[in-house]
Amino acid sequence: MRDRIVDELGELPRSRFLVYLMGPYEAFDVERTLADADPESVPESMNFGALVGSDHDLERDEAALDLLLDVRDRLRTTAGVNAFLAIDVDIPLSELDAASQSIAFARASNAVVYVVPAVGDNLGVGIEVGSVLEALFDEETAAHRRERVVFAHESGVRSAMIAAVRDRWDARIYSYDDREELCRQLRLFVRDLVRKERTGDLSRLE
């Protein structure tokens, strides 16, 4: 899967350092995941307000996607890493369903970033976070993966999902006030992982 992603995304200074960006835009198959999920493992939905730093004329999904695309592009230009969204990799749903794609992308990536702005009802991202983290943090790989995952939420967002990320998976959590702060935090997070791979503090993914 790593080679397939790299081939689709193209050349960058750090082409093989993959950063999978996830967030609340309409690309995740919520209904299918709800049908397949264990009811007790599904986090409660998040009810948010308006998105920080976006054009208020945009629809919620467009605003969230606009934010994620901006974060992706800045990581690609300022850190030279292959940041991507699920929609950037052309894998037909007939080949791999949306939930399985998210899990495969996360497992193939050097870093997994969840961006959670305040964009209204957000059941999909809660389910997606839970399903991917459960797959990543199994007993054999939890310690290896934990440093590679960050959950960044807009300041003021409150959710049982955020508490679960901290308590169940002990994943790193950042809050941000605006787009500039979000991009700065994620750039530093990615650069730290690049450094740890270079020095051997984290194993390289090949």
N, C-alpha and C positions, 0 to 999 in steps of 0.2 A: 504493500500500500504506500510506503514512503516513496518508492521510486515513481509510482504512478502520480502521486501528488506533485513531486518535484518536476516531473516532465510536463505537467499541465500548467504549473505556475511560472516556469521560466527561470532565467539566470539572474542571480543577485550575488553580492559579495559573500553572503552566507546562505546559499541556496538550500543546503541540506539541514539548516536549522529551521524547523517548521513550528509555527505558532498558530494553533487553531483557536480562532475567535468565535465565541458563541454569545448569543443574546436574544432578546425578545423581538424577532422579526418573523414574518410569516414564511418559514421554511421548514418548520418542525411539524410532523404529523401528530397533532395532539390527540385526535380522536382514536387513531390506531393505537397509540401508546397507552391511552387510558383503558382501552379494551383489553390490552395484553398485560397491564401492570397489576401487581399485587396491591389491592386497595390500601393496605396499611403502610405501604412504602411510598405512596404518592403524597408529596408535600402539599400544604394548602396553597391556594392561589395568592398572588400578591396584588394589592390594589394601590396603584400609584397615581400621581398627579401629572403635571406637565414635564416634558423633557427639558433638562437644562441645556442651554446653548444651541437650541435648534430654532428653525423658522417656525413660528406658531401656525403658519398656514399649512404646514405639512400635516398629513394624516399621521396617526400614531405609529403605524408600521413603517411609513416612509421616514419619519423622524428617527426611529430606532435604527433602521438600516443605514440612514445617512451617517449617524454617529459611528456605527461599526465600520463602515467603509472608510471613514476618515481615520479612525484608529488603525485600521489595516494598512492604509497607504502611508501613514506616518511611520509606522514600525518598519515598513519596507524601505522607506527612504532614509530615515534617521539611524536605524539600527542595522539595516542591510539584511534582515532576516526574511524568510518566506512566510509572512503572515497571511492567513487565508480564512475565508468563510466557507461554509459547506457549499454555498452556491457557486463558488469559484472552481470547484472540482466536478467535472461532468461525469457523474455516475448515475445511470438510469435507475429509477426506483424499482423497475422490473428486475434489475440485477441485485440491488441491495436496498432494503427499505430505509426510510429516513432515520429511524432510531438506530439501526445497525450501522448506518453510515457515520453517525455522530460518534459512536463508540469506536469504530475503526479509525476515524480521523484522530480522535483523542489518543488512542494507543500508539499511533504512528508519529505523533508530534513530540517535539522537544519541550514544548510548553503549551498549556491549555489555559485560556483566559476566558472567564465569564464576565461580561459587561452587563450590568443591570441598571439601566436608567429608570427614571420615573415616567412610565409611559402607559399607565392604565392597567387594565386587567392583564395578568401575565401568567396564567396557569401553565402555558407551554414551556416557558423557561424553567419553572420550578420542576416540572416533570423531567425535562431534559437534563438538568443539573443532577437530579437524583439518579437517573438511569446511567449516566456516564460515570459519575463518581463511584457508584456501586461496582461498575465494571472495572474501573481503573484501580480502585483501592481494595483489591482482594488481598488475602492473607500473604501471598507470596510477593506482591509488588508494591504494597502500600508505602513502605519506607522509601523505596526508589522513586515513586511517582509524586509523593506529597510535595516536595520542593518545586515540582514543575507545574503546579496548579495554583492559580490565583483567582479569587472571586472579588470583582470590583463593583461596588454598588454606589449609586448616587447618595450623597448625604441626605438624611431624612427618611430614606426607605427603611421600613421595618417589616420583617417577614419571618415566619417560622422557617422558611427555607434558609435564610442567612444563619439562624441559630443552628440549624441542622448541619450546615456546612462546617461550622466551627466545632460543634459538639460531637457529631458522628464521624466526620472524616478528618478533623483537625487540619483543614486546609487553610491556606493563607487568605486573609480578607483585608481589602483596602476599601476606604470610602473616598469619594471625590466630590468636590463642589462644582467643578466646571470641566469642560472638555480639555483645556490646557493641562490641568492638574492630572486628569486621568491619563493623558498621553505621556506625561512626564513620569508618572509612577510605573506605567507599563514598560516604558523604554528602560528605566533603571532595573526593573525586574528581569527583563529579557537579557540585558547586558550582564547582570549578575550570573544568570544561568550560562551564558556563553563563556564567561570567565571560569566558572566552576568546571565546565566540560574541558576547557583548555588546560586547566591545572590538574585535572584528574579527580577533583572533589566529587564530581558527578560523572558517571560513565557516558560515553558518547553513544548516540543512537545511530545505527547503520542498517 
